[in-house]
Amino acid sequence: MEKLAINGGTPVRTAEFPSNFLGGSVIDATELKELTDVVFEKSPFRHYGLGNPTKVADFEKGLREYYGRKFALGVSSGSAALACAMVALGLGPGDEVILSAFTWFSDYMALVNLGILPVFADIDETLDLDPYDFERKITPNTKAVIVVNFQGGAAKMEEITRIAKEHNIKIIEDCAQAMGGRCGDKLLGTYGDITILSFQMHKVLTSGDGGAMIMDNEEYFARAVRYHDLGMIRDHFADQITNKDLLDDEKHCFAGLQFRMSELQGAFLCAQFSKMEDILAKCRKSHKMVRERFADNKHFKIRYTEGDCGMALFFMFETVAEAERFKECMCAEGINVGAASACCNMLHEYPIKNQKMAHPALAPFGKGCYGENVKYDENACAKSDDILARNIAISLGPLYTEDDVNDIIKAIEKVDANLYA
């Protein structure tokens, strides 16, 4: 049996792996051409300029067609999309929204900055929201649930959707890391009352930062448009709205912020969007090579639902000790272990632990506010901690070759053979 590198043997791999960025690793002259169009139009603002700005509108049109949904709105970030989603649904102080404890700060921040009380639930072995714990956390004040499809893998969307409908709860589908992912034959992003996307550097498509919302409800769309642009609805959006009563400023205008997407972001995303299927096909091919090789392995399970984006391999072990030892050995063999995501159990992080806001009087935790006496227990989602501790992850990217993937396979075989001899 070949000696493990951690014990003095020769590592399987000494060369660096390609970048595990997704859209970011395939940036080329296509993006430059789209950006050049904006420069020559001299119109980096989406609604007007010296020329004819169309890039953000083109990208939104592409999103509508791809997802088969009525409305799409480009915004400045995934966080902006989440904030706009809460406003679109009319959520605010006194309302509760359930989300998995294992997520990213943006989901929590979007809630508390609008005075909404987050309620944390566990994940299951999909690494996404546990439907059972979601249902268990519902109260009369629960108005919505945020479902994160973590790292391109589907949550139990059919079950979550059934529960949400039974309790009249709206679904915000967080596909920040799952653009192009599927749940069987159904596109992720088509379950939510509102779906949000992100285009930060680690996402399937990137424009450095940026986000989008997709939905079918016209009233939600009108409210999201108003919130992302200082309360107004410009002609481009007004033309898409059939219920003209929603355009009445006297009745419907409210204070908003500036979360607009620029033409530079839109141009970059038009180029990136044209590459999405190729990015996903290459990642899925690599994922399949490893997944099928170890389909019958008795020592770990690889997370998989049909339609997974293929951006990372997650290996679930029976014990934390096994997972930690496997990770140490794989790293010594020259394999990059650790998903390209900083998601974590929010209950262990600040400002969740101290529940501080920019001003102490602000809802939901301020004096006299709905959540004044709510205290989060750091150990309330211990099941999530256990699941995460028993997982190791290996990220993939569209530049990985068969040789790169074969080195991953060789290292897994070597470590598995030694640890379980």
N, C-alpha and C positions, 0 to 999 in steps of 0.2 A: 504493500500500500504506500502511495506517495506521501511523503512527510509534509505536514502542514507548514506553511510559511511562518505562522506564529510560533512554531516550535523549531524554527531553524531551516525549514525546507525552502525550495525555490518558489517564489510567487508565480501564479498563473499569468499575471499581467504586471508589466512595469511601465508601459506607455500610458499617456493620458488618454482618457476617453473623450469623444467629441462632446460639445456642449449639450446639456440636456434642456436648454431653452427650446421652446417649440417654435412659434412664429419668429422669435428673435434670431434663431440660428439660420434662417433662410432669407434674411434681408439681402436684397441685391438691387440691380438696376431698375427692377419693376417699381419699387417704392420711390426711387429717385425720379423716375419719369412722372409718376403721379404728383409728387411734390413740385416738380418743375412746372407742371400745369398750373399749380396754384401761384407760383412765383410769376409766371407770365401773365396770369389773369390779374395779378396785383390785388387779390381779394381773399386774404386769409380769414376774414370773418364770414361766417356761413350765410348771412342774410343779405349782405350787400358789399360793394367795393367798387374798384375802378373797372373791373371786368364782370364776369358772370360766374359766381361761386356755385358749384353743384356737387362737390365731393361728398359732403355729409348727407345730402339728400339722396345721392346715388347709393351710398352705403346703407342708409335706412331702407331704401327700396329693396336692396338685396336681402336685408334681414327679413322684411315682410314676405318676400317670395320664398326664401329658404325655409322659414318656419311655418308658412301658411297662416300667418296671423295678420290681423287688420292694421295694427299700428306698431310703429317702431320709433324710438326716440333716442338719438345719440346724445350722450352727456359727457361731462369732463372726467369722470372716473366711475369705477364700480361702486364706490362709497356714495357718490352722488346719485347713482341709479337706485340704491337702496333707500336713501332718504326720500327721493321722489316717489318711490313705490309706497312708502308709509303715508305720505301726503295724498297720493292718488286714492288710497283706500279710506282716507278720512280718519286716520288713527291719531290719537293724541293722549293727553293725561287721563288716567283712569282706565286705559286699555292695557291688556296684556298680550304679548306675542311670545309664542313658544319657539325656541331654537335649540339646536343641539349645543351642549357645552363645548364640544370639540368643533371649533370653527375659527374664523379670523375676526380680529377686532372690529372690522367694518360693520358686521351684522349687529353687534352690541351697540356700537356708537350711533348707528343710524336710529336705533330705538330711543336710547336715553336722551339724545339731543333733541328729540321731539316730545320728551316727557312720557314716553311709553315705557311700561315696565317689562323688562325681559324675564322670561321664565325658562330656566335651563332644563333640558332633558338629556338622557343618555343616548349614546350611539349603540348600534349592534355590530355584528361582524362584517356588515357592508362598509363600516366606518362612516355611515350616514345615520340620520335620525332613526331611532328605534320606535316603530309605530306604537308598540305597547306603552312605552314610557310617554310618548306624545299624548296618547289618549288619557293616561293617568294624570297628566299635569293640566288638563283642561278644567277651567273654572267658568262661572257665568260671565267673567270679564275677558275671556280669551276671544280675541277678534281675528287673529291670524297666526300662521305658522311660517317660519322660514325653513325651507328644506334645502340643505347644501348637498349638491352632488359632488362629493369630494374627489378631487384629482381624476375626474373623468369617469367615475364609476357611479352607477345609478343607485339611488336610495330605493326603498320598497314603495315606489310611487303609487302603484295601484292601491295598496292597502292604506297609505297615508291619505290619498285622495278620497277613498271611501269614508274614512274617519272624519276628515275635514267636512265633507258634505253632510254627514249625519249631524254634525254639531254646528253647521252654518259658519264655518271658519274659513277665511280666505287663505289661499296658498301663495306665498312669495317663493318662487323657485329660483334659488341661487345657483346659476350655471356659470359662475365666474371662472371655474376651472373645468368646465364640461361642455364648451361649445362644440357641437358636432357629435356629442355623445348620444347614445340611444338606450332605451330600456326595452330590449327586444326590438320590435319593429317600429316603436314610437320614439320620436325625437325627444330627448330631454329639452326642456324649454317650452314644451307644448302642454304640460300639465298645470302650470301655475296660472292663477288669475292674473298675475303679473310675473314675468321672468326678468331677471337681471343678468347682464353679462359684464365682464371686465376685460380690459385690454392692457393691463399692466404687464411688465416684462416677463413674468413667469406663466402667462396665460397662453392658450392655444394660438390666438392672434394677439399681436401687440402693436400699440402705437406709443409705447413708453408709459402712458397712462391713458385713460379713456374708459368709457362704459356705455351701456345701452340698456334700454328696456323694451320689451315686446309684450303686447297684450291685445285683447279683442274688445274690451269694454270702452266705449267712446267717452263716457264720463270720467273714467280713470285716466284716459289719455289726456283729456282736456285739463284735468287738475295737475297731472305731471308736467305738462307743457307750461302751465302757469308757474308752477313752483320753480322750474329750472330756468325761468327767464323773467324774474322780477314781477310776476303776476300777470304778464301779458300773453296774448296769443297772436303771434304774427300771421300774416297772410298765408305763408306756406303751410302752416298747421290748420288754420281756419278752413282752408280749401278741402282738407281731409275730413272735416267734421260735418256730419249731416244734420245733427240737431243744433240748429243755429242759436237756440236759446242759450246753449253753453258758452256762446261768444259774448253774451251780454255782460259787460264789465260791471254795471251797476249791481247786478244780482250775484255775479260769480267771481269777480276779481278779488284776490287776497294777496297778502305780502309774500313774496317769494325771494329766491336767491339767484345767483348767477352760476349755473352749472352747464353752460352751453358747450358743445363740442366745436372745436375750431376746424376750419378747412384743412389745416395741416394734419390734424389727427384723422379726419375723414379720408384724405388722400392716401395716407399711410395704410389705413384699414381697407380701402378699396383694393390696394395691391395685395395685402395680406389675405383678404377674403378669397382671392383667386387661387391661393395656395393651400387653403384649409384641407381640402380632401386629400391632397398629396401628403401633407403633414400627418394627418390621421392614418392614412393607409400605411405609411412607413412605420409609424409607432405601433400600430396594431399588428403588423407583420412580425416585428421584433418580439412583442408581447406574446404572440401566439407560439413562436419558436420555443420560448422558455416554458410557457404554460403547458403546452402539450408534452414537452419532455418530462415534466414532473407531475403529470396529472394523477399518477398512481402513488405518489410519494406518501408514506405513512407518517412522516415526522412533521410536516407542515402542510398548510393549505394555501393556495394562491387565490386571493380575492378576484372574483370574476363574475360579471353579469354580461349577457350578450349585448354588444354595443359599446362596451368600455372603450374609452378613447385610446387606451394603450400607453399612456404617458408614464406610468410607473407600475412596477410589480410589488405587490404587498404579500409578504409571507407571514402567515399566522401560525404561531407555535402553541403548544399546550401549556408551557410555563414561561415565565419571564426569564428565568435563568437560561433556558434553551435559546431564547431569542437573543439575549445579550451575548452569549458565547458564539452563536452563529454569526452575529454582526462583527464581533472582534476578529473572528477567523476570516471572514470575507474581506474585511478591510485590509488585513495582512496579505491577502492574495491579490491586492491591487484593484479591488472592485469598489466603486463608489456606492456606499450604502447611506440612504437618507433621501426622502422624497423632496422634490423641488417645491416645497410648501412649508411655511412656518406656522401652519394651523396648530393649535394646541388647546388644552382644556382651559377655557377662559376663567374658570373659577379659581385657578391658581395665579392669575395675572392681575397686575394693576392696569387701569383704575377699577377693575371689577372688585378686587379684594377690599378696597377702601370706599368704593361706591362714590367717589368724588366727582363733582361736576365743575364746570368753569366758574360757577357761582353757587354758594351753598344753598341758596333759596330756590334753585331751579328744580322743577319736576324731573324725574319721578321721585327723587329721594329727599327733596327739601322739606323743611318744617311745614306741616300741614298738608303735604302732598300725599297722593295715593300710596306711594311706596316708602313713606317716611320710616316705617317700622319694619320694612323688609330687610333681612340680613341674609346674605348668601353664605351658605355653608361650603367651605372649600372642598369638603369630602362628599358633597351631595350627589355627585355623579362618579362614584368610585368605579362603577362598572366600565365607564369610558376609560378611566385610567388603566384598568386591568387589560382591556382590549388593546389599547395603544402600546402598552408595555410589552405585550406579546407579539407585536408586529415589527418586522423590519421591512424597509422599502429600498428598492433599486430603481432609480429614475432612468427613463429612456428618452430618446430624442430622434428627430427625423434624419439626422446625419449618421446615426449608428449603422454600421455595416454588418453583414452576416458574421464577419470575423470578430467584430466587437461583441456581438451577442453570443457567439460560440465561446468566447472567453468567459462571459458571465456563466454560461452553462457549465463549462469545465470547472470553474471555481466552486459552483454549487455542488456539483458531483463530488469533488475532492473533499470539501468540508463535510458534506453529508456522510460520505463513506467513513471518514475518520471519527466524527463525533458519535456515530451510531454503530460503530464496529462491534 
